[in-house]
Amino acid sequence: MLFKSLEFKNVVGQKVKVIEIPVLEEDSPYNFLIQVRLQSFITILYKEHRAKTCYSFKEHLKRAIKWPVYEELFNKIEIKDHNA
């Protein structure tokens, strides 16, 4: 599975990095879910004054979405990587 990262400055000017953002195909049923969750996660981090410098989006998803959806999202794509 491919992952991307994003780096930005929050409201107080501190650099914040979000890592392990999954890259999905356009026709994936989870594409919209990932986009919405990422946008809300970044909005929360942008407004936070005491933010850490690095966050894992994959770990955030583990807590934010239902476990069967999380497993299907990451396990299905891992199978593709092993078959490649």
C-alpha distances in whole Angstrom, upper triangle without the diagonal:
4,7,10,13,17,20,24,27,28,32,33,32,30,26,23,20,17,14,10,10,7,7,9,11,15,16,13,16,14,14,17,17,14,17,20,18,17,21,23,21,22,25,26,25,27,30,30,32,31,28,26,24,20,19,15,14,12,15,17,15,16,20,20,19,20,19,18,16,14,13,13,10,8,10,10,6,6,9,8,6,10,12,11
4,7,10,14,17,21,24,26,29,31,29,27,23,21,17,15,11,9,8,6,6,8,11,14,16,14,17,15,14,17,17,14,15,19,18,16,19,21,20,20,23,24,23,25,28,28,30,30,26,24,22,19,17,14,13,12,16,17,16,17,21,21,20,22,21,21,18,16,16,16,12,11,13,13,9,10,13,11,9,13,15,13
4,7,10,14,17,21,22,26,27,25,23,20,17,13,11,8,5,5,5,6,9,12,15,17,15,17,15,13,16,16,12,14,17,15,13,16,18,16,16,20,21,19,21,24,24,27,26,22,20,18,15,14,11,10,10,13,14,14,15,18,18,18,21,20,20,18,15,16,16,13,11,14,15,11,12,15,14,13,16,18,17
4,7,10,14,17,19,23,24,22,20,17,14,11,9,7,6,5,6,7,11,13,15,18,17,19,16,14,16,16,12,13,16,15,12,14,17,15,14,18,19,17,18,22,22,24,24,20,19,16,13,13,11,10,11,14,15,15,17,19,19,20,22,22,23,20,18,19,19,16,15,18,18,15,16,19,18,16,19,21,20
4,7,10,14,16,19,21,19,17,13,11,7,6,4,6,6,9,10,14,17,18,21,20,21,18,16,18,17,14,14,16,15,11,13,16,13,12,16,17,14,15,19,19,21,21,17,15,13,10,10,9,9,11,14,14,15,17,19,19,20,23,23,24,22,19,21,22,18,17,20,21,18,19,22,21,19,23,25,23
4,7,10,12,16,18,15,14,10,8,6,5,7,9,8,11,12,16,18,19,23,21,23,19,17,18,18,14,13,15,14,10,12,14,12,10,13,14,12,12,16,17,18,18,15,14,12,10,10,10,10,13,15,15,16,19,20,19,21,24,25,26,23,21,23,24,20,20,23,24,21,22,26,25,23,26,28,27
4,7,10,13,14,12,10,7,6,4,6,9,12,12,15,16,19,22,23,26,25,26,23,21,21,21,17,16,18,17,13,13,15,13,10,13,14,11,11,15,15,16,16,13,12,9,9,10,12,12,16,17,16,18,21,22,21,23,27,27,29,27,24,26,27,24,23,26,27,25,25,29,28,26,29,32,30
4,7,10,11,9,8,6,5,7,9,12,15,14,18,19,22,24,25,28,27,28,24,22,22,22,19,17,18,17,13,13,15,13,9,11,13,10,8,12,13,14,15,12,12,10,11,12,14,14,18,19,18,20,23,23,22,24,28,29,31,28,26,29,30,26,26,29,30,28,29,32,31,30,33,35,33
4,7,8,5,5,4,6,9,11,15,18,18,21,22,25,28,28,31,30,31,27,25,25,24,21,20,20,19,16,15,16,14,11,12,13,10,7,10,11,11,12,10,12,10,12,13,16,17,20,21,19,22,24,24,23,26,30,31,33,31,28,31,32,29,29,32,33,31,32,35,35,33,36,39,37
4,6,5,6,7,7,10,12,16,19,18,22,23,26,29,29,32,30,31,27,25,24,23,21,19,19,18,15,14,14,12,9,9,10,7,4,7,7,8,10,8,11,10,12,13,16,16,20,20,18,21,23,23,22,25,28,30,32,30,28,31,32,29,29,32,34,32,33,36,36,34,38,40,39
4,6,8,10,10,14,16,19,23,22,25,27,29,32,31,34,33,33,30,28,26,25,23,22,21,20,18,16,15,14,12,10,11,9,6,6,7,7,10,10,13,13,16,16,20,20,23,23,21,23,26,25,24,27,30,32,35,32,30,34,35,32,32,36,37,35,36,40,39,38,41,43,42
4,6,9,11,15,17,20,24,24,27,29,32,34,34,37,36,36,33,31,30,29,26,25,24,23,20,19,18,17,14,14,13,11,9,8,9,6,9,10,12,13,16,17,21,21,25,24,22,25,28,26,26,29,33,34,37,35,33,36,37,34,34,37,39,37,38,41,41,40,43,45,44
4,6,9,13,15,19,22,22,26,27,30,33,33,36,35,35,32,30,29,28,26,24,24,23,20,19,19,18,14,14,15,12,9,11,11,9,11,11,12,11,14,16,20,21,24,24,23,25,28,27,27,30,33,34,37,35,32,35,37,33,33,37,38,36,36,40,40,38,41,43,42
4,6,10,13,16,20,20,24,26,29,32,32,35,34,34,31,29,29,27,25,23,24,22,19,19,19,16,14,14,14,11,9,11,10,9,9,8,9,8,11,13,17,18,22,21,20,23,25,25,25,28,31,32,35,33,30,33,35,31,31,34,36,34,34,38,37,36,38,41,40
4,7,10,13,17,17,21,23,26,29,30,33,31,32,28,27,26,26,22,21,22,20,17,17,18,15,12,14,14,11,10,12,12,11,11,9,9,6,9,11,15,16,19,19,19,21,24,24,24,26,30,31,33,31,28,31,32,29,28,31,33,30,31,35,34,32,35,38,36
4,7,10,14,14,18,20,23,26,27,30,28,29,25,23,23,22,19,18,19,17,14,14,15,12,10,12,12,8,8,11,10,11,11,7,7,5,6,8,11,12,16,16,15,18,20,20,20,23,26,27,29,27,24,27,29,25,24,28,29,27,28,31,31,29,32,35,33
4,6,10,11,15,17,20,23,24,27,25,26,23,21,22,21,17,17,18,16,13,14,15,12,10,13,13,10,11,14,13,14,14,10,9,6,5,6,9,10,13,14,13,16,18,19,19,21,25,25,27,25,22,24,26,22,21,25,26,24,24,28,27,26,28,31,30
4,7,7,11,14,17,20,21,24,22,23,19,18,18,17,14,14,15,13,9,12,13,9,8,12,12,9,11,15,14,16,15,11,10,9,6,5,6,6,10,11,10,12,15,16,16,18,21,21,23,21,18,21,22,19,18,21,23,20,21,25,24,23,26,28,27
4,6,9,12,15,18,20,23,21,22,18,17,19,17,14,14,16,14,11,14,15,12,12,15,15,13,15,18,17,19,18,15,13,11,7,6,5,6,8,10,11,12,14,16,16,18,21,20,22,20,17,19,20,17,15,19,20,18,18,22,21,19,22,25,24
4,6,9,12,16,18,20,18,19,16,15,17,15,12,13,16,13,11,14,16,13,13,17,17,15,18,21,20,22,21,18,16,14,11,9,6,6,6,8,10,10,12,14,15,16,18,18,19,17,14,15,17,13,11,15,16,14,14,18,18,16,19,21,21
4,7,10,13,15,17,15,16,13,12,13,12,8,10,12,11,8,11,13,11,12,15,16,15,17,20,20,23,22,18,17,16,12,10,8,6,6,10,10,10,12,15,14,15,17,17,19,16,13,15,16,12,11,15,16,13,15,18,17,16,20,22,21
4,6,10,12,14,12,13,10,9,12,11,8,10,13,12,10,13,15,14,15,18,19,18,20,23,23,26,26,22,21,20,16,14,11,8,8,11,12,10,13,16,15,14,17,16,17,14,12,13,13,9,9,12,12,10,12,15,14,13,17,18,18
4,7,9,12,10,13,10,9,12,12,9,10,14,13,12,14,17,16,16,20,21,20,22,25,26,28,28,25,23,22,19,17,14,12,11,15,16,14,16,19,18,17,19,19,19,16,14,16,15,11,11,14,13,10,12,15,13,13,17,18,16
4,6,8,6,9,8,6,10,11,9,10,13,14,13,15,18,18,18,21,23,23,24,27,28,31,31,27,26,25,22,20,17,14,13,17,17,15,17,20,18,17,18,19,18,14,14,15,13,10,11,13,11,9,12,14,12,13,17,17,16
4,6,5,9,9,7,11,13,11,12,15,16,16,18,21,21,21,24,26,26,27,30,31,34,34,31,30,29,26,23,21,18,17,21,21,18,20,23,21,19,21,21,20,17,16,17,15,12,13,15,13,11,14,15,13,14,17,17,16
4,6,9,9,7,9,12,11,11,14,16,16,17,20,21,21,23,25,26,27,29,31,34,35,31,31,30,27,25,22,19,19,23,22,19,22,24,22,20,22,23,21,18,18,20,17,14,16,18,16,14,18,19,16,18,21,21,19
4,6,9,7,10,12,13,13,16,17,18,19,22,23,24,25,27,28,29,32,33,37,37,34,33,33,30,27,24,21,20,24,23,20,22,25,22,20,21,22,20,17,18,19,16,13,16,18,15,14,17,18,16,18,21,20,19
4,5,5,8,10,10,12,14,15,16,18,20,20,22,24,25,26,28,30,31,35,35,32,31,30,27,24,21,18,17,20,20,17,19,21,19,17,18,18,16,13,14,15,12,10,12,14,11,11,15,15,14,16,19,18,18
4,6,7,8,10,11,13,14,16,17,19,20,22,23,25,26,27,29,31,34,34,31,31,31,28,25,22,18,17,20,19,16,18,20,17,14,15,16,14,11,13,14,11,9,13,15,12,13,16,17,16,18,21,21,21
4,6,5,6,9,10,11,12,14,16,16,18,20,21,22,24,26,27,31,31,28,27,27,24,21,18,15,14,16,15,12,14,16,14,11,13,14,13,9,10,12,10,7,11,13,12,12,15,16,16,18,21,21,21
4,5,5,6,9,10,11,12,15,15,17,19,20,21,22,25,26,30,30,27,27,26,23,20,18,14,14,17,16,13,16,18,16,14,16,17,16,12,13,15,13,10,13,15,14,13,16,18,17,18,21,22,21
4,5,5,6,9,10,11,12,14,15,17,19,20,21,23,25,28,29,26,27,26,24,21,19,15,16,18,16,14,17,18,15,13,15,18,17,13,14,17,15,12,15,18,17,16,20,21,20,22,25,26,25
4,6,5,6,8,10,11,12,14,16,17,18,20,22,23,27,27,24,24,25,22,19,17,13,13,15,13,10,13,14,11,9,12,14,14,10,11,14,13,11,13,16,16,16,19,21,20,22,25,25,25
4,6,5,6,8,10,10,12,14,15,16,18,20,21,25,25,22,22,21,19,16,13,10,10,13,11,9,12,14,11,10,13,15,15,11,11,14,13,10,12,15,15,14,17,19,19,20,23,24,24
4,6,5,6,9,10,11,12,14,15,16,19,20,24,25,21,22,21,19,16,15,11,13,16,13,12,15,16,13,13,16,18,19,15,15,18,17,14,15,19,18,17,20,22,21,22,25,26,26
4,5,5,6,9,10,11,13,14,15,17,19,22,23,21,22,22,20,17,16,12,14,16,13,11,15,15,12,12,15,18,18,15,15,18,18,15,17,21,20,20,22,25,24,25,28,29,29
4,6,5,6,9,10,11,12,14,16,17,20,21,18,19,19,17,14,13,9,11,12,9,8,12,12,8,9,13,15,16,13,13,16,16,14,15,19,19,19,21,24,24,24,27,29,28
4,6,5,6,9,10,10,12,14,15,19,19,16,17,17,14,12,11,8,10,12,9,9,13,13,11,12,16,17,19,16,14,18,18,15,16,20,20,19,21,24,23,23,26,28,27
4,5,5,6,9,10,10,13,14,18,19,17,18,18,16,14,14,11,14,15,12,12,16,16,13,15,18,20,22,19,18,21,21,18,19,23,23,22,24,27,27,27,30,31,31
4,6,5,6,9,10,11,13,16,18,15,17,18,16,14,14,11,14,15,11,12,15,14,11,13,17,19,21,18,17,21,22,19,20,24,24,24,26,29,28,28,32,33,33
4,5,5,6,9,10,11,14,15,12,13,14,13,10,11,8,11,12,8,10,13,12,10,13,16,18,21,18,16,20,21,18,19,22,24,22,24,27,27,27,30,32,32
4,5,5,6,9,10,13,14,11,13,13,12,10,11,10,13,14,11,13,16,15,14,16,20,22,24,21,19,23,24,20,21,25,26,24,26,29,29,28,31,33,32
4,5,5,6,9,12,14,12,14,15,15,13,15,13,16,17,14,15,18,17,15,17,21,23,26,23,22,25,26,23,24,28,28,27,29,32,32,31,34,36,36
4,5,6,6,10,12,10,12,14,14,12,14,12,16,15,12,14,17,15,13,16,20,22,25,23,21,25,26,23,24,27,29,28,29,32,32,32,35,37,37
4,5,5,8,9,7,9,10,10,9,12,11,15,14,12,15,17,16,15,18,22,23,26,24,22,25,26,24,24,27,29,27,28,32,32,31,34,36,36
4,6,8,10,9,11,12,13,12,15,14,18,18,15,18,21,19,18,21,25,26,29,26,25,28,29,26,26,30,31,30,31,34,34,33,36,38,37
4,6,9,9,12,14,15,15,17,17,20,20,17,19,22,20,19,22,26,28,30,28,26,30,31,28,29,32,34,32,34,37,37,36,39,41,41
4,6,6,9,11,13,13,16,16,19,18,16,19,21,19,18,22,25,27,30,28,26,29,31,28,28,32,34,32,33,37,37,36,39,41,40
4,6,9,11,14,15,18,19,22,21,19,22,24,22,22,25,29,30,33,31,29,32,34,32,31,35,37,35,36,39,40,38,41,44,43
4,7,9,12,13,16,18,21,19,17,21,22,21,21,25,28,29,32,31,28,31,33,31,30,34,36,34,35,38,39,37,40,43,42
4,6,9,9,13,14,17,16,14,18,20,18,19,22,25,26,29,28,25,28,30,27,27,30,32,31,31,35,35,34,36,39,38
4,6,7,11,13,16,14,14,17,19,18,19,22,25,25,29,27,24,27,29,26,25,28,31,29,29,33,33,31,34,37,36
4,7,11,13,16,15,15,18,20,19,20,23,26,27,30,28,25,27,29,26,25,28,30,28,28,32,32,30,32,35,34
4,7,10,12,12,12,15,17,17,18,21,24,23,26,25,21,24,26,23,21,24,26,24,24,28,28,26,29,32,31
4,6,9,8,8,11,13,13,14,17,20,20,23,21,18,20,22,19,18,21,24,22,22,26,26,24,27,30,29
4,5,5,6,9,10,11,12,14,17,17,19,18,14,17,19,16,14,18,20,18,18,22,22,21,23,26,26
4,5,5,6,9,10,10,12,15,15,17,15,12,15,16,13,13,16,18,16,17,21,21,20,23,25,25
4,5,5,6,9,10,11,13,12,14,13,9,11,13,11,9,13,15,14,14,17,18,17,20,22,22
4,5,5,7,9,10,13,12,15,14,10,12,15,13,12,15,17,17,16,20,21,20,22,25,26
4,5,5,6,9,12,12,15,13,11,14,16,14,13,17,19,18,19,22,23,23,25,27,28
4,5,5,6,9,9,12,10,7,11,12,10,11,14,16,15,16,19,20,20,23,25,26
4,6,6,8,7,10,9,6,9,12,11,10,13,15,16,16,19,21,21,22,25,26
4,6,8,8,12,11,9,12,15,14,14,16,19,19,20,23,24,24,26,29,30
4,7,9,12,10,9,13,15,13,14,17,19,19,20,23,24,25,27,29,30
4,6,9,7,7,10,11,11,12,15,16,17,19,21,22,23,25,27,28
4,6,5,6,9,10,11,13,14,16,17,19,20,22,23,25,27,28
4,5,5,6,9,10,11,12,14,16,16,18,20,21,22,24,26
4,5,5,6,9,10,10,11,14,15,16,18,20,21,22,24
4,5,5,6,9,10,10,12,14,16,17,19,20,22,23
4,6,5,6,8,10,11,12,14,16,17,19,21,22
4,5,5,5,8,10,10,12,14,15,16,18,20
4,6,5,6,8,10,11,12,14,16,17,19
4,6,6,7,9,11,12,13,15,16,18
4,6,5,6,9,10,11,13,15,16
4,5,5,6,9,10,11,13,15
4,6,5,7,9,10,11,13
4,5,5,7,9,10,11
4,5,5,6,9,10
4,5,5,6,9
4,5,5,6
4,5,5
4,6
4
